[in-house]
Amino acid sequence: MTQPPDITAKSWLMVAFLGFVWGGTFLINEVALEELTPFWLATARISFAALAMLVIWVGMGRPLFAERPDGATRMRLALVGALSSALPFMLIAWGQQYVTSGFAGVSMAAIALLVLPLAHFLVPGERMTWRRAAGFVIGFCGVVVLIGGQAFESTGETLEFAGRLACLAAASCYAMSSVQMRKLPAVDPIGLATVLLLIGACIVVPVALLVEGMPPMPSPQIWAIIAFLGIVPTGIANMIRVLVIRSAGPVFMSLTNYQVPVWSVVLGAAFLGEPLPGSLLLALALILCGVGLSQYGALKRLFTGKN
């Protein structure tokens, strides 16, 4: 039986951390892609994270499930493993060859809107109220304002439509994996994060070999970047994602996707000298209003202790 969402101050801190970390990952990916192809970068991230998490989990000696899982639970676990990293990583890597970065950003922000109806029908305690729906729409509008008209500009590529479908499919994968992860029975969060990454690695490695051939040998600097990407925004971040979804629920977790574009813009300006868009303050105001409206009850409990 799925427990009702338990949103605490710790939940807010974890979601804020994920938004910051994933927002900064775009900068680091740009450096890594100078020497690695997209599928092999995804493979390196997932595989390194899986091995690091495996060492930690084995060292702790915890079982994955509190009780022996049935066949349906094992199937759900395999599904979540495929949907939470391998498939979306590959879809985004392929799709971004043919679409603007703005469209890719809006696609990822759409995860929150996709999670809302899925959770309403599939997860007890995650009802889609008018306030929650309005808050998520306002937050999404904030992301669109931040990214601007480039989100809907055409690249002129022959496969642009297919690329857009790939980005939206990646967003759908993240949304479905969050909902299905919440429906798993009692499970060790570190073990779950590890197993999901191992499943992802088993999928993405043969696909990278098939599509891009043998990987190039990166320089020591890129190996250091791969290690960082594997440990922080993939390994640690996926463990925190599991903790948030399992405790606070997939709808609350989806708030991360409204933060990522903001942090990406701010960090790009801070470290790469990119200009800050004039729409930043308006976009930030819309996103904060959307978060406040959709999570009114959780914020009220956080600051007043009352329901």
Backbone as CSV, one residue per row, in Angstrom:
resi,resn,N_x,N_y,N_z,CA_x,CA_y,CA_z,C_x,C_y,C_z
1,MET,0.849,-1.199,0.000,0.000,0.000,0.000,0.884,1.249,0.000
2,THR,0.710,2.154,-0.956,1.515,3.361,-1.038,1.151,4.319,0.080
3,GLN,2.159,4.803,0.806,1.928,5.759,1.882,1.674,7.147,1.301
4,PRO,0.872,7.990,2.006,0.651,9.355,1.515,1.945,10.145,1.510
5,PRO,2.067,11.145,0.646,3.304,11.945,0.577,3.635,12.607,1.909
6,ASP,4.915,12.612,2.250,5.397,13.228,3.484,6.419,14.306,3.097
7,ILE,5.935,15.542,2.910,6.781,16.642,2.451,7.279,17.424,3.658
8,THR,8.589,17.415,3.860,9.211,18.071,5.002,10.223,19.115,4.524
9,ALA,10.848,19.801,5.492,11.905,20.758,5.142,13.039,20.064,4.411
10,LYS,13.324,18.826,4.809,14.375,18.043,4.143,14.006,17.790,2.683
11,SER,12.720,17.560,2.409,12.265,17.339,1.032,12.545,18.562,0.170
12,TRP,12.247,19.754,0.707,12.487,20.998,-0.030,13.974,21.191,-0.306
13,LEU,14.813,20.899,0.675,16.255,21.055,0.498,16.780,20.096,-0.568
14,MET,16.278,18.862,-0.566,16.738,17.883,-1.545,16.339,18.297,-2.958
15,VAL,15.111,18.789,-3.131,14.657,19.226,-4.453,15.453,20.444,-4.920
16,ALA,15.753,21.370,-3.998,16.567,22.538,-4.353,17.967,22.110,-4.782
17,PHE,18.544,21.142,-4.072,19.873,20.632,-4.423,19.861,20.000,-5.813
18,LEU,18.838,19.207,-6.114,18.753,18.557,-7.423,18.624,19.580,-8.542
19,GLY,17.817,20.615,-8.329,17.673,21.650,-9.346,18.992,22.329,-9.649
20,PHE,19.757,22.640,-8.601,21.055,23.288,-8.765,22.049,22.371,-9.487
21,VAL,22.145,21.124,-9.037,23.115,20.182,-9.615,22.794,19.890,-11.073
22,TRP,21.543,19.574,-11.372,21.191,19.248,-12.753,21.235,20.477,-13.645
23,GLY,20.975,21.662,-13.090,21.087,22.880,-13.882,22.514,23.158,-14.307
24,GLY,23.480,22.813,-13.438,24.883,23.018,-13.766,25.492,21.935,-14.628
25,THR,24.789,20.814,-14.782,25.334,19.692,-15.548,25.503,20.035,-17.021
26,PHE,24.651,20.915,-17.551,24.738,21.274,-18.965,26.104,21.879,-19.293
27,LEU,26.628,22.703,-18.391,27.932,23.324,-18.626,29.023,22.268,-18.736
28,ILE,28.981,21.292,-17.828,30.020,20.267,-17.794,29.886,19.322,-18.984
29,ASN,28.646,19.038,-19.384,28.430,18.176,-20.544,29.064,18.768,-21.799
30,GLU,28.984,20.102,-21.939,29.538,20.756,-23.123,31.036,20.489,-23.241
31,VAL,31.729,20.489,-22.108,33.172,20.222,-22.115,33.427,18.761,-22.480
32,ALA,32.670,17.841,-21.870,32.871,16.408,-22.123,32.586,16.043,-23.573
33,LEU,31.604,16.718,-24.190,31.225,16.392,-25.567,32.266,16.843,-26.587
34,GLU,33.283,17.568,-26.153,34.378,17.931,-27.057,35.207,16.706,-27.436
35,GLU,35.178,15.667,-26.575,35.970,14.466,-26.849,35.134,13.187,-26.896
36,LEU,33.905,13.224,-26.376,33.064,12.041,-26.344,31.823,12.235,-27.203
37,THR,31.349,11.153,-27.810,30.088,11.198,-28.542,28.928,11.127,-27.544
38,PRO,27.715,11.574,-27.928,26.605,11.668,-26.975,26.253,10.360,-26.265
39,PHE,26.137,9.256,-27.021,25.749,7.987,-26.394,26.830,7.474,-25.448
40,TRP,28.103,7.692,-25.823,29.179,7.219,-24.943,29.320,8.103,-23.709
41,LEU,28.960,9.352,-23.807,28.935,10.198,-22.609,27.857,9.708,-21.652
42,ALA,26.672,9.410,-22.196,25.598,8.868,-21.358,26.017,7.538,-20.742
43,THR,26.666,6.695,-21.543,27.122,5.396,-21.047,28.145,5.550,-19.932
44,ALA,29.094,6.466,-20.126,30.131,6.681,-19.114,29.523,7.171,-17.806
45,ARG,28.583,8.125,-17.898,27.933,8.656,-16.700,27.201,7.564,-15.927
46,ILE,26.364,6.815,-16.637,25.542,5.800,-15.971,26.415,4.680,-15.416
47,SER,27.386,4.212,-16.207,28.220,3.083,-15.776,29.082,3.456,-14.577
48,PHE,29.702,4.640,-14.612,30.537,5.071,-13.488,29.691,5.203,-12.229
49,ALA,28.513,5.798,-12.368,27.627,5.962,-11.213,27.187,4.605,-10.673
50,ALA,26.865,3.673,-11.575,26.412,2.351,-11.148,27.497,1.623,-10.361
51,LEU,28.735,1.682,-10.836,29.826,1.003,-10.133,30.095,1.635,-8.766
52,ALA,30.077,2.970,-8.710,30.310,3.657,-7.441,29.216,3.326,-6.429
53,MET,27.960,3.347,-6.883,26.844,3.035,-5.987,26.864,1.567,-5.564
54,LEU,27.319,0.691,-6.466,27.382,-0.734,-6.140,28.371,-0.987,-5.007
55,VAL,29.509,-0.307,-5.043,30.500,-0.458,-3.971,29.902,-0.023,-2.633
56,ILE,29.189,1.098,-2.644,28.576,1.599,-1.410,27.513,0.641,-0.899
57,TRP,26.651,0.182,-1.789,25.536,-0.687,-1.392,26.040,-2.032,-0.868
58,VAL,27.004,-2.633,-1.562,27.559,-3.907,-1.105,28.240,-3.729,0.249
59,GLY,28.948,-2.605,0.412,29.610,-2.342,1.679,28.637,-2.211,2.839
60,MET,27.439,-1.698,2.558,26.432,-1.541,3.604,25.717,-2.849,3.916
61,GLY,25.707,-3.760,2.949,25.125,-5.085,3.176,23.626,-5.094,3.381
62,ARG,22.912,-4.190,2.740,21.452,-4.134,2.900,20.753,-4.888,1.774
63,PRO,19.647,-5.595,2.084,18.844,-6.197,1.021,18.037,-5.125,0.307
64,LEU,17.716,-5.358,-0.951,16.954,-4.367,-1.704,15.528,-4.254,-1.185
65,PHE,14.836,-5.373,-1.059,13.447,-5.378,-0.612,13.339,-5.932,0.808
66,ALA,12.386,-5.405,1.571,12.143,-5.900,2.929,11.595,-7.327,2.887
67,GLU,10.826,-7.633,1.841,10.284,-8.969,1.632,10.567,-9.396,0.196
68,ARG,10.576,-10.692,-0.039,10.851,-11.211,-1.375,9.818,-10.671,-2.367
69,PRO,10.248,-9.979,-3.428,9.298,-9.382,-4.367,8.652,-10.425,-5.275
70,ASP,7.422,-10.153,-5.689,6.744,-11.049,-6.627,7.139,-10.682,-8.061
71,GLY,6.599,-11.424,-9.005,6.962,-11.211,-10.400,6.585,-9.841,-10.908
72,ALA,5.423,-9.345,-10.495,4.971,-8.027,-10.949,5.901,-6.925,-10.445
73,THR,6.380,-7.064,-9.211,7.296,-6.069,-8.651,8.626,-6.081,-9.386
74,ARG,9.123,-7.272,-9.720,10.383,-7.361,-10.460,10.242,-6.750,-11.861
75,MET,9.088,-6.948,-12.490,8.848,-6.346,-13.802,8.797,-4.828,-13.694
76,ARG,8.144,-4.324,-12.642,8.076,-2.873,-12.445,9.469,-2.301,-12.210
77,LEU,10.300,-3.033,-11.462,11.669,-2.575,-11.191,12.460,-2.464,-12.497
78,ALA,12.334,-3.473,-13.366,13.035,-3.436,-14.654,12.539,-2.274,-15.510
79,LEU,11.226,-2.026,-15.470,10.644,-0.929,-16.242,11.173,0.414,-15.755
80,VAL,11.202,0.611,-14.437,11.696,1.866,-13.874,13.167,2.057,-14.222
81,GLY,13.951,0.968,-14.182,15.364,1.062,-14.525,15.586,1.546,-15.949
82,ALA,14.757,1.062,-16.870,14.887,1.478,-18.265,14.415,2.918,-18.468
83,LEU,13.326,3.294,-17.786,12.723,4.603,-18.002,13.418,5.742,-17.263
84,SER,14.172,5.419,-16.196,14.716,6.484,-15.351,16.062,7.029,-15.808
85,SER,16.795,6.301,-16.661,18.095,6.820,-17.098,18.422,6.448,-18.540
86,ALA,18.483,5.164,-18.854,18.977,4.737,-20.163,18.160,5.307,-21.321
87,LEU,16.849,5.063,-21.323,16.027,5.509,-22.450,15.990,7.034,-22.587
88,PRO,15.717,7.792,-21.514,15.701,9.251,-21.697,17.055,9.833,-22.069
89,PHE,18.154,9.288,-21.519,19.485,9.780,-21.879,19.711,9.623,-23.382
90,MET,19.348,8.457,-23.927,19.579,8.203,-25.342,18.635,9.025,-26.218
91,LEU,17.385,9.150,-25.803,16.415,9.924,-26.581,16.814,11.396,-26.664
92,ILE,17.256,11.955,-25.535,17.674,13.362,-25.532,18.929,13.550,-26.383
93,ALA,19.885,12.620,-26.241,21.122,12.725,-27.009,20.837,12.705,-28.510
94,TRP,19.910,11.848,-28.924,19.569,11.767,-30.345,18.736,12.966,-30.775
95,GLY,17.736,13.311,-29.970,16.817,14.383,-30.343,17.471,15.738,-30.441
96,GLN,18.446,16.028,-29.560,19.079,17.347,-29.554,19.941,17.623,-30.785
97,GLN,20.155,16.593,-31.611,20.866,16.820,-32.866,20.001,17.597,-33.858
98,TYR,18.674,17.573,-33.654,17.754,18.114,-34.653,16.829,19.214,-34.130
99,VAL,16.862,19.495,-32.819,15.982,20.520,-32.259,16.814,21.596,-31.576
100,THR,16.185,22.726,-31.282,16.880,23.781,-30.553,17.024,23.378,-29.088
101,SER,18.036,23.933,-28.432,18.218,23.649,-27.011,17.030,24.173,-26.212
102,GLY,16.394,25.252,-26.716,15.217,25.795,-26.051,14.068,24.807,-26.023
103,PHE,13.845,24.125,-27.148,12.764,23.127,-27.175,13.070,21.987,-26.227
104,ALA,14.333,21.554,-26.177,14.716,20.485,-25.250,14.449,20.912,-23.807
105,GLY,14.735,22.185,-23.487,14.492,22.674,-22.138,13.022,22.687,-21.786
106,VAL,12.183,23.145,-22.709,10.742,23.153,-22.472,10.220,21.723,-22.320
107,SER,10.763,20.801,-23.096,10.350,19.398,-22.990,10.602,18.854,-21.595
108,MET,11.767,19.174,-21.029,12.079,18.684,-19.685,11.180,19.347,-18.635
109,ALA,10.836,20.619,-18.850,9.928,21.295,-17.927,8.531,20.684,-17.984
110,ALA,8.176,20.101,-19.131,6.864,19.490,-19.290,6.703,18.226,-18.446
111,ILE,7.792,17.712,-17.886,7.702,16.514,-17.044,6.710,16.737,-15.917
112,ALA,6.759,17.941,-15.301,5.856,18.230,-14.191,4.394,18.133,-14.626
113,LEU,4.082,18.614,-15.825,2.709,18.561,-16.322,2.298,17.133,-16.664
114,LEU,3.250,16.310,-17.079,2.947,14.914,-17.397,2.740,14.080,-16.134
115,VAL,3.539,14.376,-15.093,3.428,13.624,-13.845,2.074,13.849,-13.185
116,LEU,1.555,15.062,-13.270,0.344,15.431,-12.546,-0.838,14.507,-12.847
117,PRO,-1.248,14.311,-14.112,-2.374,13.393,-14.372,-2.021,11.930,-14.122
118,LEU,-0.766,11.544,-14.411,-0.377,10.156,-14.157,-0.499,9.812,-12.673
119,ALA,0.020,10.691,-11.814,-0.041,10.452,-10.378,-1.473,10.477,-9.868
120,HIS,-2.303,11.331,-10.462,-3.705,11.435,-10.047,-4.413,10.084,-10.158
121,PHE,-4.141,9.364,-11.239,-4.831,8.095,-11.477,-4.094,6.883,-10.902
122,LEU,-2.782,6.989,-10.708,-2.002,5.808,-10.360,-1.442,5.799,-8.938
123,VAL,-1.349,6.963,-8.275,-0.723,7.026,-6.957,-1.716,7.555,-5.925
124,PRO,-2.060,6.766,-4.918,-2.962,7.249,-3.865,-2.375,8.466,-3.154
125,GLY,-3.231,9.438,-2.859,-2.783,10.628,-2.141,-2.220,11.717,-3.027
126,GLU,-2.186,11.501,-4.343,-1.636,12.506,-5.264,-2.751,13.051,-6.162
127,ARG,-3.823,13.532,-5.552,-4.962,14.040,-6.300,-4.626,15.321,-7.057
128,MET,-5.198,15.482,-8.243,-4.956,16.655,-9.071,-6.040,17.701,-8.781
129,THR,-5.788,18.599,-7.841,-6.722,19.649,-7.498,-6.559,20.830,-8.457
130,TRP,-7.545,21.744,-8.466,-7.452,22.905,-9.357,-6.252,23.762,-8.980
131,ARG,-5.964,23.896,-7.677,-4.846,24.724,-7.233,-3.523,24.122,-7.697
132,ARG,-3.392,22.817,-7.556,-2.149,22.158,-7.970,-1.955,22.263,-9.473
133,ALA,-3.032,22.013,-10.241,-2.939,22.090,-11.698,-2.588,23.504,-12.155
134,ALA,-3.256,24.509,-11.558,-2.981,25.904,-11.932,-1.538,26.276,-11.601
135,GLY,-1.049,25.828,-10.454,0.321,26.127,-10.063,1.330,25.555,-11.034
136,PHE,1.110,24.328,-11.480,2.052,23.709,-12.410,2.010,24.380,-13.779
137,VAL,0.824,24.804,-14.221,0.721,25.512,-15.507,1.440,26.858,-15.430
138,ILE,1.259,27.587,-14.316,1.934,28.882,-14.146,3.451,28.685,-14.133
139,GLY,3.921,27.667,-13.420,5.356,27.382,-13.398,5.898,27.050,-14.767
140,PHE,5.136,26.284,-15.539,5.557,25.938,-16.900,5.635,27.185,-17.773
141,CYS,4.663,28.080,-17.610,4.699,29.343,-18.361,5.959,30.140,-18.013
142,GLY,6.367,30.081,-16.747,7.594,30.755,-16.335,8.808,30.218,-17.077
143,VAL,8.873,28.900,-17.252,9.989,28.292,-17.982,9.965,28.735,-19.445
144,VAL,8.773,28.778,-20.054,8.648,29.197,-21.446,9.092,30.656,-21.599
145,VAL,8.708,31.512,-20.654,9.131,32.919,-20.686,10.648,33.019,-20.588
146,LEU,11.251,32.219,-19.706,12.706,32.245,-19.526,13.438,31.842,-20.796
147,ILE,12.989,30.770,-21.415,13.674,30.257,-22.611,13.400,31.140,-23.821
148,GLY,12.192,31.693,-23.894,11.866,32.631,-24.961,11.427,31.959,-26.248
149,GLY,11.345,32.765,-27.299,10.830,32.282,-28.578,11.666,31.204,-29.220
150,GLN,12.951,31.096,-28.828,13.816,30.077,-29.436,13.312,28.661,-29.175
151,ALA,12.478,28.516,-28.130,11.954,27.186,-27.818,11.110,26.639,-28.965
152,PHE,10.513,27.527,-29.746,9.591,27.077,-30.788,10.082,27.433,-32.192
153,GLU,11.331,27.904,-32.297,11.913,28.164,-33.605,12.244,26.853,-34.305
154,SER,12.224,26.880,-35.617,12.552,25.682,-36.390,14.039,25.669,-36.739
155,THR,14.630,24.492,-36.665,16.033,24.352,-37.037,16.195,24.113,-38.542
156,GLY,15.098,23.743,-39.192,15.163,23.441,-40.614,15.666,22.042,-40.914
157,GLU,15.954,21.267,-39.873,16.448,19.905,-40.067,15.323,18.996,-40.587
158,THR,15.685,18.055,-41.441,14.705,17.116,-41.994,14.045,16.296,-40.888
159,LEU,14.828,15.920,-39.884,14.314,15.070,-38.804,13.921,15.885,-37.568
160,GLU,13.601,17.157,-37.754,13.261,17.991,-36.593,12.024,17.463,-35.866
161,PHE,10.990,17.084,-36.600,9.770,16.589,-35.969,10.056,15.332,-35.150
162,ALA,10.860,14.426,-35.737,11.240,13.215,-35.003,12.066,13.561,-33.772
163,GLY,12.936,14.569,-33.890,13.740,15.005,-32.749,12.884,15.559,-31.635
164,ARG,11.857,16.322,-31.991,10.939,16.851,-30.979,10.178,15.722,-30.291
165,LEU,9.748,14.747,-31.076,9.068,13.596,-30.480,10.002,12.850,-29.519
166,ALA,11.286,12.754,-29.871,12.254,12.071,-29.012,12.397,12.799,-27.679
167,CYS,12.462,14.134,-27.718,12.589,14.915,-26.475,11.345,14.763,-25.605
168,LEU,10.169,14.788,-26.227,8.932,14.612,-25.466,8.822,13.193,-24.927
169,ALA,9.329,12.216,-25.696,9.329,10.832,-25.223,10.250,10.682,-24.012
170,ALA,11.387,11.394,-24.024,12.295,11.359,-22.874,11.612,11.928,-21.634
171,ALA,10.890,13.040,-21.802,10.147,13.627,-20.682,9.107,12.645,-20.160
172,SER,8.439,11.942,-21.069,7.440,10.951,-20.663,8.084,9.805,-19.892
173,CYS,9.292,9.416,-20.297,10.007,8.352,-19.581,10.265,8.750,-18.129
174,TYR,10.759,9.975,-17.933,11.016,10.442,-16.575,9.734,10.486,-15.755
175,ALA,8.646,10.953,-16.373,7.376,11.055,-15.659,6.869,9.670,-15.248
176,MET,6.886,8.731,-16.190,6.383,7.387,-15.889,7.265,6.673,-14.868
177,SER,8.590,6.873,-14.950,9.483,6.204,-13.992,9.252,6.721,-12.576
178,SER,8.964,8.023,-12.434,8.701,8.583,-11.112,7.451,7.975,-10.493
179,VAL,6.411,7.850,-11.291,5.148,7.295,-10.795,5.312,5.822,-10.447
180,GLN,5.948,5.050,-11.319,6.125,3.622,-11.064,7.063,3.376,-9.881
181,MET,8.067,4.226,-9.691,8.978,4.085,-8.558,8.238,4.258,-7.238
182,ARG,7.311,5.177,-7.219,6.512,5.432,-6.013,5.647,4.224,-5.657
183,LYS,5.291,3.411,-6.649,4.400,2.276,-6.428,5.137,1.007,-5.982
184,LEU,6.474,1.054,-5.950,7.227,-0.110,-5.475,6.982,-0.308,-3.973
185,PRO,7.017,-1.548,-3.489,6.842,-1.791,-2.044,8.066,-1.336,-1.249
186,ALA,8.107,-1.652,0.046,9.224,-1.245,0.910,10.552,-1.640,0.276
187,VAL,11.468,-0.666,0.157,12.716,-0.886,-0.569,13.817,-0.009,0.023
188,ASP,15.052,-0.508,0.004,16.190,0.277,0.462,16.525,1.316,-0.601
189,PRO,16.532,2.624,-0.260,16.729,3.654,-1.280,18.094,3.610,-1.960
190,ILE,19.147,3.284,-1.207,20.482,3.206,-1.816,20.540,2.015,-2.767
191,GLY,19.970,0.889,-2.330,19.916,-0.287,-3.188,19.095,-0.036,-4.441
192,LEU,17.968,0.670,-4.290,17.120,0.954,-5.450,17.848,1.842,-6.448
193,ALA,18.498,2.904,-5.981,19.251,3.781,-6.880,20.337,2.996,-7.609
194,THR,20.989,2.070,-6.893,22.056,1.261,-7.494,21.517,0.338,-8.569
195,VAL,20.442,-0.382,-8.251,19.872,-1.339,-9.195,19.350,-0.629,-10.445
196,LEU,18.725,0.526,-10.271,18.207,1.269,-11.426,19.339,1.691,-12.349
197,LEU,20.460,2.127,-11.776,21.611,2.520,-12.599,22.240,1.314,-13.284
198,LEU,22.299,0.170,-12.600,22.843,-1.046,-13.215,21.984,-1.493,-14.390
199,ILE,20.672,-1.413,-14.228,19.771,-1.764,-15.330,19.997,-0.802,-16.497
200,GLY,20.115,0.488,-16.184,20.374,1.478,-17.230,21.671,1.204,-17.967
201,ALA,22.728,0.841,-17.227,24.021,0.556,-17.851,23.931,-0.646,-18.785
202,CYS,23.198,-1.667,-18.374,23.046,-2.872,-19.202,22.332,-2.568,-20.516
203,ILE,21.521,-1.531,-20.530,20.809,-1.146,-21.749,21.650,-0.245,-22.630
204,VAL,22.282,0.776,-22.020,22.921,1.822,-22.818,24.267,1.393,-23.401
205,VAL,24.999,0.493,-22.739,26.300,0.064,-23.253,26.183,-0.608,-24.625
206,PRO,25.344,-1.644,-24.795,25.255,-2.261,-26.134,24.689,-1.321,-27.188
207,VAL,23.784,-0.407,-26.790,23.239,0.537,-27.767,24.322,1.497,-28.244
208,ALA,25.161,1.980,-27.317,26.253,2.875,-27.707,27.225,2.167,-28.654
209,LEU,27.533,0.906,-28.382,28.418,0.139,-29.263,27.805,-0.017,-30.656
210,LEU,26.507,-0.288,-30.696,25.825,-0.505,-31.964,25.732,0.779,-32.782
211,VAL,25.424,1.894,-32.124,25.175,3.155,-32.835,26.459,3.912,-33.132
212,GLU,27.386,3.967,-32.156,28.558,4.825,-32.295,29.877,4.062,-32.367
213,GLY,29.822,2.725,-32.327,31.044,1.942,-32.406,31.857,2.002,-31.121
214,MET,33.128,1.678,-31.215,33.986,1.689,-30.036,34.173,3.129,-29.534
215,PRO,34.254,3.295,-28.221,34.379,4.662,-27.679,35.767,5.246,-27.919
216,PRO,35.839,6.571,-28.053,37.155,7.222,-28.147,37.829,7.218,-26.785
217,MET,39.150,7.295,-26.767,39.878,7.329,-25.505,40.023,8.785,-25.047
218,PRO,39.333,9.177,-23.993,39.379,10.582,-23.569,40.677,10.935,-22.853
219,SER,40.932,12.224,-22.743,42.104,12.724,-22.028,41.888,12.618,-20.524
220,PRO,42.956,12.761,-19.724,42.793,12.718,-18.258,41.792,13.747,-17.737
221,GLN,41.718,14.920,-18.359,40.763,15.940,-17.932,39.327,15.449,-18.110
222,ILE,39.067,14.796,-19.233,37.714,14.300,-19.494,37.384,13.136,-18.565
223,TRP,38.391,12.308,-18.233,38.143,11.232,-17.256,37.711,11.824,-15.920
224,ALA,38.349,12.931,-15.522,37.971,13.597,-14.270,36.543,14.128,-14.351
225,ILE,36.184,14.665,-15.517,34.819,15.175,-15.701,33.814,14.034,-15.660
226,ILE,34.158,12.901,-16.302,33.269,11.735,-16.277,33.061,11.252,-14.843
227,ALA,34.149,11.230,-14.065,34.047,10.811,-12.668,33.101,11.723,-11.901
228,PHE,33.235,13.036,-12.117,32.354,13.985,-11.436,30.902,13.784,-11.875
229,LEU,30.683,13.674,-13.194,29.330,13.485,-13.705,28.709,12.195,-13.181
230,GLY,29.530,11.149,-13.069,29.019,9.883,-12.569,28.680,9.934,-11.096
231,ILE,29.527,10.597,-10.299,29.329,10.597,-8.844,28.243,11.576,-8.402
232,VAL,28.301,12.836,-8.889,27.406,13.876,-8.343,26.052,13.943,-9.064
233,PRO,26.004,14.403,-10.342,24.679,14.562,-10.945,24.018,13.264,-11.402
234,THR,24.735,12.143,-11.334,24.118,10.864,-11.712,23.944,9.967,-10.492
235,GLY,25.033,9.599,-9.814,24.931,8.686,-8.675,24.239,9.298,-7.473
236,ILE,24.823,10.349,-6.903,24.245,10.987,-5.711,22.870,11.566,-6.017
237,ALA,22.746,12.228,-7.171,21.470,12.846,-7.520,20.376,11.805,-7.707
238,ASN,20.692,10.659,-8.295,19.682,9.621,-8.463,19.268,9.025,-7.127
239,MET,20.207,8.913,-6.188,19.856,8.420,-4.861,18.907,9.403,-4.165
240,ILE,19.196,10.709,-4.298,18.317,11.715,-3.695,16.965,11.714,-4.395
241,ARG,16.966,11.545,-5.707,15.693,11.468,-6.453,14.831,10.325,-5.937
242,VAL,15.447,9.181,-5.696,14.717,8.038,-5.138,14.132,8.403,-3.780
243,LEU,14.937,9.027,-2.924,14.463,9.405,-1.589,13.280,10.356,-1.665
244,VAL,13.348,11.343,-2.556,12.260,12.315,-2.673,10.987,11.651,-3.177
245,ILE,11.103,10.862,-4.232,9.918,10.213,-4.807,9.283,9.246,-3.815
246,ARG,10.131,8.486,-3.105,9.606,7.483,-2.184,8.948,8.117,-0.950
247,SER,9.378,9.327,-0.583,8.816,9.963,0.610,7.803,11.048,0.258
248,ALA,8.210,12.018,-0.563,7.349,13.169,-0.852,6.469,12.974,-2.084
249,GLY,6.776,11.984,-2.911,5.929,11.687,-4.063,6.451,12.239,-5.377
250,PRO,5.985,11.678,-6.516,6.476,12.086,-7.831,6.055,13.502,-8.228
251,VAL,4.881,13.962,-7.782,4.440,15.311,-8.141,5.369,16.349,-7.519
252,PHE,5.705,16.179,-6.242,6.620,17.106,-5.590,7.990,17.049,-6.247
253,MET,8.462,15.866,-6.570,9.764,15.698,-7.210,9.820,16.442,-8.548
254,SER,8.704,16.507,-9.257,8.699,17.125,-10.579,8.949,18.629,-10.529
255,LEU,8.874,19.248,-9.339,9.194,20.672,-9.214,10.644,20.955,-9.602
256,THR,11.491,19.947,-9.509,12.894,20.112,-9.894,13.033,20.617,-11.327
257,ASN,12.134,20.163,-12.198,12.253,20.481,-13.614,11.967,21.943,-13.924
258,TYR,11.348,22.678,-13.000,11.162,24.109,-13.188,12.399,24.881,-12.738
259,GLN,13.200,24.292,-11.867,14.410,24.957,-11.391,15.586,24.819,-12.364
260,VAL,15.667,23.677,-13.019,16.838,23.367,-13.850,17.130,24.448,-14.889
261,PRO,16.117,24.925,-15.677,16.434,25.966,-16.664,16.932,27.257,-16.014
262,VAL,16.392,27.602,-14.843,16.819,28.827,-14.163,18.284,28.738,-13.761
263,TRP,18.662,27.618,-13.131,20.048,27.452,-12.708,20.981,27.356,-13.917
264,SER,20.508,26.750,-14.993,21.331,26.642,-16.199,21.667,28.030,-16.745
265,VAL,20.680,28.921,-16.771,20.889,30.281,-17.262,21.806,31.063,-16.326
266,VAL,21.540,30.981,-15.027,22.326,31.738,-14.043,23.778,31.268,-14.025
267,LEU,24.001,29.969,-14.015,25.365,29.445,-13.982,26.093,29.705,-15.296
268,GLY,25.350,29.680,-16.394,25.966,29.999,-17.684,26.462,31.435,-17.715
269,ALA,25.696,32.327,-17.097,26.120,33.723,-17.031,27.313,33.890,-16.095
270,ALA,27.316,33.132,-14.990,28.377,33.274,-13.988,29.714,32.718,-14.462
271,PHE,29.680,31.580,-15.173,30.937,30.898,-15.502,31.332,30.983,-16.981
272,LEU,30.358,31.219,-17.862,30.666,31.283,-19.289,30.479,32.677,-19.867
273,GLY,30.070,33.629,-19.022,29.870,34.991,-19.503,28.672,35.151,-20.402
274,GLU,27.726,34.196,-20.366,26.534,34.307,-21.204,25.619,35.398,-20.657
275,PRO,24.925,36.129,-21.532,24.064,37.221,-21.059,22.837,36.691,-20.324
276,LEU,22.444,37.410,-19.269,21.211,37.067,-18.562,20.027,37.633,-19.347
277,PRO,19.011,36.824,-19.645,17.864,37.343,-20.389,17.076,38.345,-19.544
278,GLY,16.501,39.344,-20.205,15.715,40.337,-19.495,14.470,39.759,-18.855
279,SER,14.069,38.587,-19.334,12.855,37.943,-18.817,13.113,37.122,-17.557
280,LEU,14.363,37.119,-17.056,14.703,36.231,-15.943,13.839,36.502,-14.712
281,LEU,13.699,37.761,-14.318,12.953,38.075,-13.096,11.473,37.716,-13.247
282,LEU,10.891,38.004,-14.421,9.489,37.645,-14.655,9.321,36.133,-14.625
283,ALA,10.240,35.419,-15.287,10.167,33.959,-15.305,10.298,33.393,-13.896
284,LEU,11.234,33.928,-13.133,11.443,33.455,-11.764,10.204,33.712,-10.909
285,ALA,9.580,34.886,-11.093,8.363,35.201,-10.337,7.237,34.223,-10.668
286,LEU,7.078,33.902,-11.956,6.035,32.952,-12.365,6.311,31.562,-11.800
287,ILE,7.573,31.130,-11.857,7.920,29.805,-11.344,7.673,29.732,-9.842
288,LEU,8.098,30.754,-9.109,7.890,30.747,-7.656,6.404,30.801,-7.311
289,CYS,5.632,31.593,-8.051,4.185,31.631,-7.825,3.554,30.271,-8.102
290,GLY,4.001,29.635,-9.178,3.471,28.317,-9.508,3.790,27.283,-8.447
291,VAL,5.034,27.309,-7.961,5.430,26.376,-6.899,4.627,26.650,-5.630
292,GLY,4.487,27.933,-5.277,3.744,28.280,-4.069,2.296,27.862,-4.141
293,LEU,1.673,28.055,-5.295,0.264,27.690,-5.461,0.073,26.181,-5.452
294,SER,0.920,25.465,-6.190,0.760,24.007,-6.286,1.098,23.298,-4.983
295,GLN,1.995,23.883,-4.192,2.429,23.261,-2.940,1.976,24.083,-1.723
296,TYR,0.833,24.730,-1.849,0.345,25.595,-0.775,0.218,24.835,0.553
297,GLY,-0.382,23.653,0.489,-0.575,22.873,1.711,0.739,22.482,2.365
298,ALA,1.718,22.058,1.549,3.016,21.647,2.087,3.760,22.833,2.691
299,LEU,3.689,23.982,2.029,4.353,25.170,2.564,3.698,25.642,3.853
300,LYS,2.375,25.544,3.921,1.654,25.938,5.132,2.077,25.064,6.303
301,ARG,2.182,23.750,6.055,2.618,22.838,7.144,4.058,23.116,7.538
302,LEU,4.889,23.470,6.566,6.305,23.717,6.833,6.503,24.923,7.745
303,PHE,5.761,25.999,7.479,5.986,27.255,8.215,5.088,27.440,9.429
304,THR,3.936,26.753,9.447,3.020,26.937,10.562,2.807,25.674,11.383
305,GLY,3.117,24.532,10.779,2.870,23.269,11.460,1.416,22.858,11.445
306,LYS,0.585,23.576,10.666,-0.837,23.278,10.619,-1.204,22.777,9.219
307,ASN,-2.218,21.920,9.176,-2.695,21.403,7.889,-3.619,22.414,7.217
